[in-house]
Amino acid sequence: MVHSAYDCFELLGGFPTKIDAIESYGSKLFLGCSDGSLRICAPDFAGAELSPPFDPHVLRKEQLPSLETIAVITKAKGANVYSWDDRRGFLCFARQKRVHIFRHDGEGGFVEVKDFGVPDTVKSMSWCGENICLAIRKEYVVLNATNGALSEVFPSGKLASPLVVSLPSGELLLGKENIGVFVDQNGKLLQADRICWSEVPTAVIIQKPYAIALLPRRVEVRSLRVPYPLIQTVVLQNIHHLVKSNNAVIVALDYSVYGLFPVPLGAQIVQLTASGNFEEALALCKLLPPEDSSLRAAKEGSIHIRYAHHLFDNGSYEEAMEHFLASHVDITYVLSLYPSIVLPKTTVIPETEGIVDMSLDASHLQRGSPGLSDDMESSLPPQPSEFDENIALEFKKVNHNTLVALIKFLRKKRYSIVEKVAYEGTEKVVLDAVGDGFTSTRSKKSKKGRAVAPINSAGREMAAILDTALLQALLLTGQSSAVLDLLKGLNYCDVKICEEILQKGNHYATLLELYKSNSMHHKALKLLHQLVEESKSNQSQGNLTQMFSPVAIIEYLKPLCATDPMLVLEFSTLVLENCPMQTIELFLSGNIPADLVNSYLKQHAPSMQGKYLELMLAMNEIGIPGNLQNEMVQIYLSEVLDWYAELNAEQKWDEKDYSPTRKKLLSALESISGYNPEALLKCLPLDALFEERAILLGKMNQHELALSLYIHKLNLPELALAYCDRIYVSLVHQPPTKSSGNIYLTLMQIYLNPQKTTKNFKKQIADLVSFQNTNIPRDASGTSFKARVGRATKKIASIKGAEDMQVGPSSTDSGRSDGDAEESNEEGDSTIMLDQVLDLLSRRWDRINGAQALKLLPRETKLQNLLPFLAPLLKKSSEAYRNFSVIKSLRQSENLQVKDELYNQRKTLVKIASDSMCSLCNKKIGTSVFAVYPYGKTLVHFVCFRDSQSMKAVAKPRKR
């Protein structure tokens, strides 16, 4: 016996006659005795003999206690079983092979509804909703009370009598030998579980939450909860009848009557809890009346806690956590079972979420459990030497299972606690706004991943305890990815405790996410940089190299560009050298001002400034400001000047030597246009770096000087020709007043007058630089270029020049006569570079004005040498003349066609008939002078037309 659900008392003992039948009505018992008498027993056990005329073959409904006859159903004569539906007032009974259905009319009579035939005599019957369950022969069937259709359920058994018991829910319990089967109102099986009695019952009574069965030698009480365990056994001899009373179960023997009175639910719950049957105790708690809701909650919470400790001590950790969760106990109570979990200190006493039974054993409140060690770290605690490996592995498995159960518990509790924190934060903001009249409300910006809530609020501290414990449990079970997911979302982990634990376990990726979620970006980046450096120094740790590469710093910095650009600049210098392209993309994608980046690099990482400007120009040439372009060129130039000074001191300088920096300088001078060529020209030495000087002179439109450098200083005609090509292409789309072909004529003059060009070269350069000295632009700080590149100007002599000799594309387009050309040729014909001129004419004949080129050539030039130049030129000219002639003829033909069309349009014919009317006066035109409106055939008298025009002029308003 599990516990006492019923107390057994003897109600009647030593009855004079044998009891053949018994029934209960209210507080009275009706006993049918073997001598044919009916005895009514009241609570005081007084008896009264009644001997009314009684026909055993007629069912009577009599009013108690006078037992007067109310109604008689004559068709019930010979009925052997019946069933009454008290809810609807329907009566059904079986007589021979028919089932009759009657309805109570509400006044004491019965009205027949229907009757149906059945295959055999009915042995047992009961209403089941709208249908009737019947036991016929050896099987159960369901009779449809509407149409009489029968549907088989299952056989009733070979030895035992059929048994049909109606449940309060409208379902049925059908007996099959010693098994009770549950079916619905249609006869379908409800569940696979069965009530298994110890013997075949002769009667069953349902009194929630128990089923009481009458067995041959005892009364058996079983729970209606799966698996229907045995609750109590009442042993009585010669039991014949079992009936249900209002508040008890009546058991009738031959000469005595016993009453089974239910034990109060509270007492049963105490018994079950004390005996460790917690499931039954919780089930009984749900049956407590609604008015005792507080008592019910208290008892359920106490039972859940006791049950949870019982399960925890027996290794059912997850089930234990489910009951802790159902008890609404504070999480700190559960965490007391885990001494290895470090919890943050709290200043607010947490409110008890559930009522904890104070009668619990003190051992339940200790930080630990009999089945667990005091140390639950990821590594096994030291075990005695006599323990073998199997015991150690089993111990580790137990620790792991307890932590897994804790994780599930904390995750289920987390949602409600986080919601509480959010509610507290919202309530605080609203109270501040209302209380201060929207004047003293302070904007409390929380850190990333945190809700706005008072720091010392109970919900906030409870959330910190939960998240800190959850993080440790996840780490101890090896769920690193779950820890990262926790930190990436909304969390309240205690930074100090978690930081110490993560550092101790070398969980660097998780530690970085902890810093990030708490906006400790400087600390996170410092750690990340340290890890990157360690990865470089220890290449054997392949995982570190893969996880903590310089790219990781860039990825971390990307979200910070908009909020903390200075922090981005501080740590981007650490990766600019290793990942230059990604770093520049970081600056560009983060919309960090280029001036700010350049200024920071110039101050803290000068070696990286040039690389930044170079890459930025390569990626975004249009968007880079002119001052940054100028500064980049200055950096290149300073490095080239240092390199030149070093080689010149060793007397190893060669104008045709190109260092990587010099190549970058030449490329920058040619490709970009944001620098100041006049200022840069001052820094160049007079006897070196002629190519750079030529490019700068070209930017200043001093084409003649630039070409002279290519020809006479560098001796590189190809560079001179390429220079002319660039100028020509750049001027192709200029207005036609500028002849782009004259740049080639300038090159021809330099070839044809080398001695004169060389003689005046130095003077022109000096005059040019001297003129620029008086107009050197200053930067925003008021310092000159010389001050900004002082290291270069210390090594290079100052250049003083003269006037600005602007050599435009049209500067050579003069009206010199053949005599002037002859004079020039006579002056330097000994050094004339005629071969280069002829080569230029043959290669660029289509870009040079032929007439002007012939004027510049010496008279001694042979026509045979000019054939490569003149042949394609004349061919092109003749083709052009022929094309233009054709175009002229086509234009003339088109002109004639237009004129012919004009004449045809002017030949408009207007016919005046006798019925032609004036559109203004509606009179016939006749022989009067008329007018015709253009683009139509509207006819008017000329006089009418003139009058209408006059009226319009008069009606037109005057302008004010």
Stockholm file with secondary structure:
# STOCKHOLM 1.0

chainA/1-960         MVHSAYDCFELLGGFPTKIDAIESYGSKLFLGCSDGSLRICAPDFAGAELSPPFDPHVLRKEQLPSLETIAVITKAKGANVYSWDDRRGFLCFARQKRVHIFRHDGEGGFVEVKDFGVPDTVKSMSWCGENICLAIRKEYVVLNATNGALSEVFPSGKLASPLVVSLPSGELLLGKENIGVFVDQNGKLLQADRICWSEVPTAVIIQKPYAIALLPRRVEVRSLRVPYPLIQTVVLQNIHHLVKSNNAVIVALDYSVYGLFPVPLGAQIVQLTASGNFEEALALCKLLPPEDSSLRAAKEGSIHIRYAHHLFDNGSYEEAMEHFLASHVDITYVLSLYPSIVLPKTTVIPETEGIVDMSLDASHLQRGSPGLSDDMESSLPPQPSEFDENIALEFKKVNHNTLVALIKFLRKKRYSIVEKVAYEGTEKVVLDAVGDGFTSTRSKKSKKGRAVAPINSAGREMAAILDTALLQALLLTGQSSAVLDLLKGLNYCDVKICEEILQKGNHYATLLELYKSNSMHHKALKLLHQLVEESKSNQSQGNLTQMFSPVAIIEYLKPLCATDPMLVLEFSTLVLENCPMQTIELFLSGNIPADLVNSYLKQHAPSMQGKYLELMLAMNEIGIPGNLQNEMVQIYLSEVLDWYAELNAEQKWDEKDYSPTRKKLLSALESISGYNPEALLKCLPLDALFEERAILLGKMNQHELALSLYIHKLNLPELALAYCDRIYVSLVHQPPTKSSGNIYLTLMQIYLNPQKTTKNFKKQIADLVSFQNTNIPRDASGTSFKARVGRATKKIASIKGAEDMQVGPSSTDSGRSDGDAEESNEEGDSTIMLDQVLDLLSRRWDRINGAQALKLLPRETKLQNLLPFLAPLLKKSSEAYRNFSVIKSLRQSENLQVKDELYNQRKTLVKIASDSMCSLCNKKIGTSVFAVYPYGKTLVHFVCFRDSQSMKAVAKPRKR
#=GR chainA/1-960 SS CCCCCEEEEEEECSCSSCEEEEEEETTEEEEEETTSCEEEECTTCCCCEECCCCCTTSCEEEETTTTEEEEECGGGTTCCEEEEETTTTEEEEEETTEEEEEEECSSSCEEEEEEEECSSCEEEEEEETTEEEEEETTEEEEEETTTCCEEEEEECCSSSCCEEEECTTSCEEEEETTEEEEECTTSCBCCSCCEECSSCCSEEEEETTEEEEECSSEEEEEESSTTCCEEEEEECSSCCEEEECSSSEEEECSSCEEEEEECCHHHHHHHHHHTTCHHHHHHHHTTSCGGGHHHHHHHHHHHHHHHHHHHHHTTCHHHHHHHHHHTTCCHHHHHTTCTTSCCCCCSSCCCCSSCCCTTSCGGGGSSSCTTSCSCCCSSCCCCCTTSCHHHHHHHHHHHHHHHHHHHHHHHHHHHHHHHHHHHHHHHHHHHHHHHTTTSSCCCCCCCTTCCCCCTTCHHHHHHHHHHHHHHHHHHHTTCHHHHHHHHHSSCCCCHHHHHHHHHHTTCHHHHHHHHHHTTCHHHHHHHHHHHHHHHHHCTTCHHHHHHSCHHHHHHHHGGGTTTCHHHHHHHHTTTTTTSHHHHHHHHHHTTCCHHHHHHHHHHHCHHHHHHHHHHHHHHCTTTSCHHHHHHHHHHHHHHHHHHHHHHHHTTCCCTTCCCHHHHHHHHHHHHCCCSCHHHHHHHSCTTSCHHHHHHHHHHTTBHHHHHHIIIIISCCHHHHHHHHHHHHHHTTTSCTTSCTTHHHHHHHHHHHCHHHHHHHHHHHHHHHHHHHHTTCCCCTTSCCHHHHTHHHHTTSCCCCCCCCCCBCTTTTCCCCCHHHHHHHHHHHGGGCCHHHHHHHHHHSGGGSCHHHHHHHSCTTCCGGGGHHHHHHHHHHHHHHHHHHHHHHHHHHHHHHHHHHHHHHHHCCCCCCCTTCBCTTTCCBCTTSCEEECTTSCCEEEHHHHHHHHHHHHHHSCCCC
#=GC SS_cons         CCCCCEEEEEEECSCSSCEEEEEEETTEEEEEETTSCEEEECTTCCCCEECCCCCTTSCEEEETTTTEEEEECGGGTTCCEEEEETTTTEEEEEETTEEEEEEECSSSCEEEEEEEECSSCEEEEEEETTEEEEEETTEEEEEETTTCCEEEEEECCSSSCCEEEECTTSCEEEEETTEEEEECTTSCBCCSCCEECSSCCSEEEEETTEEEEECSSEEEEEESSTTCCEEEEEECSSCCEEEECSSSEEEECSSCEEEEEECCHHHHHHHHHHTTCHHHHHHHHTTSCGGGHHHHHHHHHHHHHHHHHHHHHTTCHHHHHHHHHHTTCCHHHHHTTCTTSCCCCCSSCCCCSSCCCTTSCGGGGSSSCTTSCSCCCSSCCCCCTTSCHHHHHHHHHHHHHHHHHHHHHHHHHHHHHHHHHHHHHHHHHHHHHHHTTTSSCCCCCCCTTCCCCCTTCHHHHHHHHHHHHHHHHHHHTTCHHHHHHHHHSSCCCCHHHHHHHHHHTTCHHHHHHHHHHTTCHHHHHHHHHHHHHHHHHCTTCHHHHHHSCHHHHHHHHGGGTTTCHHHHHHHHTTTTTTSHHHHHHHHHHTTCCHHHHHHHHHHHCHHHHHHHHHHHHHHCTTTSCHHHHHHHHHHHHHHHHHHHHHHHHTTCCCTTCCCHHHHHHHHHHHHCCCSCHHHHHHHSCTTSCHHHHHHHHHHTTBHHHHHHIIIIISCCHHHHHHHHHHHHHHTTTSCTTSCTTHHHHHHHHHHHCHHHHHHHHHHHHHHHHHHHHTTCCCCTTSCCHHHHTHHHHTTSCCCCCCCCCCBCTTTTCCCCCHHHHHHHHHHHGGGCCHHHHHHHHHHSGGGSCHHHHHHHSCTTCCGGGGHHHHHHHHHHHHHHHHHHHHHHHHHHHHHHHHHHHHHHHHCCCCCCCTTCBCTTTCCBCTTSCEEECTTSCCEEEHHHHHHHHHHHHHHSCCCC
//
